[in-house]
Amino acid sequence: MAFLVIGLVILLLIVLALVLPVYVEMALTVHGRVDCRLRVFYFFRLLCWELVRKTANKQEHRAAVKEERSHITWSRIYRVIQVRGLWNSIWLLIKRLAHTIKIHRLESDLRISLGDDYYTGMCIGLLLPAVLLLNTQFSGELKMLPVFEEDLMLDGTLTGVVAVRPIRILAPMTAFIFSQPVWKAAWIMVRGK
């Protein structure tokens, strides 16, 4: 009888983990260095998993990126891009996931300078309609300010909170992972053939 109760409790926890929404909070801070934070909340925000990545300075960041890229060659990336059907699989996954992921909040406070007043103004002018549209669609406030008398600069914060129900993304992700083009691309990246 005890095994039956334990089994039912485990089954109930699995069902709850699949049905209840998972909240994902992403934050990017740029102030001379780049700090990234990803927090995932489970079970009514009672459980939390956090991933933080900080880069002390530009030289450290460049060294880390160089080390990560050292085992990936451009010929492998080129062969992966040319896998037949991979882009269709990615597009289909994006379309399926777009209906399952709900954006709860978007906030930003960015200051941008491209080093030239003309290009800075053009960049802000091109991005402003998208910012205004996102402000009307989601809660939070997106702010993007031009800085005209500075060198090349990006400074500020960008945060967002999305909610995902694991049961709704399970089928699209499984179909994507087990599709033939993804397996071919993974084989090329691992084996290089």
HELIX and SHEET records of a PDB file:
HELIX    1   1 ALA A    2  VAL A   19  1                                  18    
HELIX    2   2 LYS A   58  ARG A   69  1                                  12    
HELIX    3   3 TRP A   74  ILE A   81  1                                   8    
HELIX    4   4 LEU A   86  ALA A   98  1                                  13    
HELIX    5   5 ASP A  117  GLN A  137  1                                  21    
HELIX    6   6 PRO A  166  ILE A  177  1                                  12    
HELIX    7   7 GLN A  180  ARG A  191  1                                  12    
SHEET    1   A 6 LEU A  47  LYS A  54  0                                        
SHEET    2   A 6 VAL A  34  TYR A  42 -1                                        
SHEET    3   A 6 VAL A  22  VAL A  30 -1                                        
SHEET    4   A 6 LEU A 152  VAL A 164 -1                                        
SHEET    5   A 6 ILE A 101  LEU A 114 -1                                        
SHEET    6   A 6 LEU A 142  PRO A 146  1                                        
END                                                                             
